[in-house]
Amino acid sequence: MQSDWSPLEAAERKMSLVMHLAGLVPSLFFCIYHLFYGKLWFGLTVVPCATMLLISLYFICTDHNDERYKLFDRLFLMLACVPVLAGMLDKGLHGEYFIQALILACFLNLPTRLAERFVLVISIIAISFGFWRFGDQEGLRFAIGLIALHIFAWGIARIVVQQNNELHELAFRDSLTKAYNRRALYDELFKAQKHFQRSRQTSTIIMLDLDNFKQINDRYGHPVGDDVLCWFVTKLQEDTRANDRVFRYGGEEFLILLSGASMEQAFSVSEKLRQTIANDSSAPHGDLVTFSAGLAEIKLSEDIDTWITRADNGLYHAKHAGRNQTWLAPSTPDAMRI
């Protein structure tokens, strides 16, 4: 599950691989050629570019969940402006042949705001070098062409960002309740797990299940039941912190990830939510809604499925103890199953 990329993640990695294909071959060629046969100073400016691409490629190929390749992709693009712009000042290097590819790659691989500012600076410098290198007439033609490319690449980047946002919503949101879905759950729990291993910052999950939800469907119908689920998610999101995440685990079962919260803090949050919702008469069907919950704090050297299972076992105990209550998870996944 953890290496099962979302459509957005897959698109980002494909874009990175395209940039590697377009950038690594010329970078290695110019690096090796100029270090041994050509202009040494130019070869030295290309060395960092080729190094960044090779490091990025290493992270892509060795760990499917490692996103550090993005950092080195961005460093490559920023470093690549040095040999490209420097090449425009030397008639034998023809850096102007590569400025268009650099601008397009920046818009497609850098964050939009960073790309807009970075490419603007590159374009101004390149246009200035163009007038100095080619003269007024040819420099004007070069400038017009570069400005046209700049506008085109900016427009394409905006469309790509919009489509990526739509892909993210489709990939990570439950279509009914708009809560995060299971794909997003595993992604967020994996990040919490890695963060805990690095900094020992704890996180706790709350597994919730609406009590007697089948009776709501049977009595009022499934459309009303769907409205109750949407109402319930809205209430959870309103009464949790901005950095907490609400997920739909399946059916009427939900999960909340409380980042930086201990078991005691999560218990307090769960009980506050339970009491608030149990006393709220604004549910779509007009009746009061209650839920049962199980808590599990992250543990070192525990996989995600085991973490979820412990919370589910706490929920199991809460249900069998009479519902409408919160129970702490056992220390092991099998401790409460009889």
C-alpha positions in Angstrom: 0.0 0.0 0.0 2.7 2.5 0.9 4.5 2.2 -2.4 1.2 2.3 -4.3 1.5 5.8 -5.8 -1.4 8.1 -6.3 -2.0 9.4 -9.9 -0.4 12.7 -8.8 2.7 11.0 -7.4 3.0 8.9 -10.5 2.8 12.0 -12.7 5.4 13.8 -10.7 7.8 10.9 -10.9 7.3 10.5 -14.7 7.9 14.2 -15.1 11.1 13.9 -13.1 12.3 10.9 -15.3 11.6 12.9 -18.4 13.8 15.7 -17.0 16.5 13.2 -16.2 16.4 11.9 -19.8 16.5 15.4 -21.2 19.1 16.7 -18.8 21.4 13.9 -17.9 22.7 13.0 -21.4 23.9 16.5 -22.3 25.1 17.2 -18.8 27.3 14.2 -18.7 28.5 14.8 -22.3 29.5 18.5 -21.7 30.9 17.7 -18.3 33.2 14.9 -19.6 34.1 16.6 -22.9 35.0 20.0 -21.5 36.9 18.6 -18.5 39.2 16.6 -20.7 39.1 18.3 -24.2 37.3 21.6 -24.1 37.0 24.5 -21.8 37.8 23.4 -18.3 35.9 26.3 -16.6 32.7 25.3 -18.4 33.1 21.6 -17.6 33.4 22.6 -13.9 30.1 24.5 -14.0 28.3 21.4 -15.4 29.7 19.0 -12.8 27.2 20.1 -10.1 24.3 19.8 -12.5 25.2 16.2 -13.5 25.8 15.4 -9.8 22.3 16.6 -8.7 20.6 14.5 -11.5 22.6 11.4 -10.5 21.7 11.8 -6.8 18.0 12.4 -7.7 18.0 9.3 -10.0 19.5 7.3 -7.1 16.6 8.2 -4.8 14.0 7.5 -7.4 15.4 4.0 -8.1 16.3 2.9 -4.6 13.3 3.9 -2.5 9.8 4.3 -4.0 8.6 6.2 -1.0 11.5 8.6 -0.8 10.7 12.1 -2.0 14.2 13.6 -1.6 14.6 13.4 -5.4 12.4 16.5 -5.6 15.0 18.6 -3.7 17.8 17.5 -6.1 15.7 18.0 -9.2 15.2 21.6 -8.0 18.8 22.1 -7.2 19.7 20.8 -10.7 17.4 23.4 -12.4 18.8 26.2 -10.3 22.4 25.2 -10.9 21.8 24.6 -14.6 21.2 28.3 -15.2 24.9 28.9 -14.6 26.4 27.0 -17.6 23.4 27.9 -19.8 23.7 31.6 -19.3 27.5 31.5 -19.2 27.4 29.6 -22.5 25.6 32.5 -24.1 28.6 34.7 -23.4 30.9 32.4 -25.4 30.3 32.1 -29.1 31.7 28.6 -29.1 29.2 27.2 -26.5 25.8 28.4 -27.7 24.0 28.4 -24.4 21.0 30.0 -26.2 20.2 26.6 -27.6 19.3 25.4 -24.1 17.6 28.4 -22.5 14.2 27.4 -23.8 14.4 23.9 -22.4 15.6 25.2 -19.0 12.6 27.6 -18.8 10.1 24.9 -19.7 11.6 22.5 -17.2 11.6 25.1 -14.4 7.9 25.8 -14.9 7.0 22.1 -15.0 9.2 20.9 -12.1 9.5 23.9 -9.6 6.7 25.1 -7.3 4.7 27.7 -9.3 5.6 30.8 -7.4 9.3 29.9 -7.3 9.3 29.1 -11.0 7.6 32.4 -11.9 10.2 34.4 -10.1 13.2 32.3 -11.0 12.3 32.1 -14.7 11.7 35.9 -14.8 15.2 36.5 -13.6 16.7 34.0 -16.1 14.7 35.5 -18.9 15.8 39.1 -18.2 19.4 38.0 -18.0 19.2 35.9 -21.1 17.5 38.7 -23.1 20.2 41.1 -21.9 22.9 38.6 -23.0 21.1 38.2 -26.3 21.3 41.9 -27.2 25.0 41.9 -26.2 25.8 38.8 -28.1 23.6 39.1 -31.3 23.2 42.8 -31.7 19.9 44.8 -31.8 18.1 43.1 -34.7 18.9 39.5 -33.8 18.7 40.2 -30.1 15.2 41.6 -30.6 14.1 38.4 -32.4 15.7 36.3 -29.7 13.9 38.3 -27.0 10.5 38.1 -28.7 10.9 34.3 -29.1 11.9 33.9 -25.4 9.0 36.0 -24.2 6.6 34.0 -26.2 8.0 30.8 -24.8 7.9 32.2 -21.3 4.2 33.0 -21.7 3.4 29.6 -23.2 5.4 27.7 -20.5 3.7 29.7 -17.8 0.2 28.9 -19.2 1.1 25.2 -19.5 2.4 25.1 -15.9 -0.8 26.7 -14.6 -2.9 24.1 -16.4 -0.7 21.3 -15.0 -1.0 22.6 -11.4 -4.8 22.8 -11.7 -5.0 19.3 -13.1 -2.7 18.0 -10.4 -4.9 19.6 -7.7 -7.9 17.8 -9.3 -6.0 14.6 -9.4 -5.1 15.0 -5.7 -8.8 15.5 -4.8 -9.8 12.4 -6.8 -7.0 10.3 -5.4 -7.1 11.3 -1.7 -10.7 12.3 -1.0 -13.8 10.2 -0.3 -16.3 11.1 -3.0 -19.3 11.2 -0.6 -18.1 12.8 2.7 -15.0 14.6 1.3 -13.0 13.2 4.1 -9.6 11.8 3.2 -9.7 8.2 2.0 -7.7 5.0 2.7 -5.0 5.9 0.2 -4.4 9.2 1.9 -4.6 7.4 5.3 -1.7 5.1 4.5 0.3 8.0 3.1 -0.2 10.1 6.2 0.5 7.3 8.6 3.7 6.5 6.7 4.8 10.1 7.1 3.9 10.1 10.8 5.9 6.9 11.2 9.0 8.3 9.5 8.7 11.5 11.5 8.5 9.5 14.7 11.6 7.5 13.8 13.5 10.7 13.1 12.4 13.0 15.9 10.4 10.8 18.3 7.4 13.1 17.9 4.5 10.9 18.8 1.1 10.6 17.0 -2.1 8.9 18.0 -5.0 7.6 15.9 -8.6 7.5 16.9 -10.8 4.8 15.2 -14.4 5.8 15.4 -17.6 4.0 14.4 -21.1 5.4 14.4 -23.4 3.6 16.8 -26.4 1.8 15.4 -25.9 3.4 12.0 -27.7 0.5 10.3 -30.9 1.5 12.1 -30.6 5.0 10.6 -30.4 3.5 7.1 -33.2 1.1 7.7 -35.5 3.7 9.2 -34.8 6.8 7.1 -33.2 5.3 4.0 -29.7 5.4 2.5 -29.9 9.0 1.2 -30.5 10.2 4.8 -27.8 7.9 6.0 -25.4 9.5 3.5 -26.4 12.9 4.8 -25.7 11.8 8.4 -22.2 10.6 7.3 -21.4 14.0 5.7 -22.7 15.8 8.7 -20.6 13.7 11.0 -17.4 14.4 9.0 -18.1 18.1 9.0 -18.5 18.0 12.8 -15.2 16.1 13.2 -13.3 18.6 11.0 -14.8 21.6 12.8 -13.8 20.3 16.2 -10.2 19.1 15.5 -7.1 21.1 14.8 -6.1 22.3 11.3 -3.1 19.8 11.2 -5.3 16.8 12.3 -6.6 14.6 9.5 -10.0 12.9 9.3 -10.3 9.8 7.1 -13.1 7.6 6.1 -11.9 4.1 6.8 -15.0 2.3 5.4 -18.7 2.5 5.7 -19.6 4.3 8.9 -16.1 3.8 10.3 -13.6 6.8 10.4 -10.1 7.5 11.7 -8.5 10.7 13.0 -4.8 11.2 13.0 -3.7 13.5 15.8 -0.1 14.6 15.0 2.0 15.4 18.1 -0.7 14.1 20.5 0.0 11.5 23.2 -2.6 8.9 24.2 -3.8 11.1 27.1 -4.3 14.1 24.8 -6.0 12.0 22.2 -8.4 10.5 24.8 -9.3 14.1 25.8 -10.0 15.0 22.2 -12.1 11.9 21.6 -14.2 12.4 24.7 -14.8 16.1 23.8 -15.8 15.1 20.3 -18.1 12.3 21.6 -19.8 14.5 24.1 -20.2 17.4 21.6 -21.7 15.2 18.9 -23.9 13.3 21.3 -25.5 16.6 22.4 -25.9 18.0 19.0 -29.5 17.9 17.7 -28.7 19.2 14.2 -28.2 15.8 12.5 -30.1 15.5 9.2 -32.5 12.8 10.6 -33.3 14.8 13.7 -32.1 12.2 16.2 -28.9 12.3 18.3 -25.8 10.6 17.0 -23.2 8.8 19.1 -20.0 7.0 18.3 -17.6 4.5 19.9 -13.8 5.0 19.6 -10.5 3.2 20.1 -7.1 4.9 20.5 -3.6 3.8 19.6 -0.4 5.7 20.0 2.4 5.1 17.6 5.1 2.6 18.6 8.6 2.2 17.4 9.2 -0.7 15.0 5.5 -1.3 14.5 4.1 -1.4 11.0 1.1 0.7 9.9 -1.4 -2.2 9.7 -0.5 -3.3 13.3 -1.0 0.3 14.5 -4.4 0.4 12.9 -5.3 -3.0 14.3 -4.6 -1.9 17.8 -6.9 1.1 17.5 -9.5 -1.2 15.9 -9.2 -3.5 18.9 -9.9 -0.6 21.2 -13.0 0.2 19.2 -14.1 -3.4 19.4 -13.9 -3.3 23.2 -15.8 0.1 23.3 -18.6 -1.5 21.2 -18.9 -4.5 23.4 -18.8 -2.5 26.6 -22.0 -0.7 25.6 -21.1 1.8 22.9 -20.8 5.6 23.1 -17.4 5.5 24.8 -13.7 5.7 24.2 -11.3 2.9 25.0 -7.5 2.8 24.8 -5.9 0.2 22.6 -4.1 -2.8 24.2 -0.3 -3.1 24.0 -0.5 -5.9 21.5 -3.0 -6.4 18.6 -4.3 -9.7 20.0 -4.7 -8.7 23.6 -8.5 -7.9 23.4 -9.6 -10.5 20.9 -11.0 -13.6 22.7 
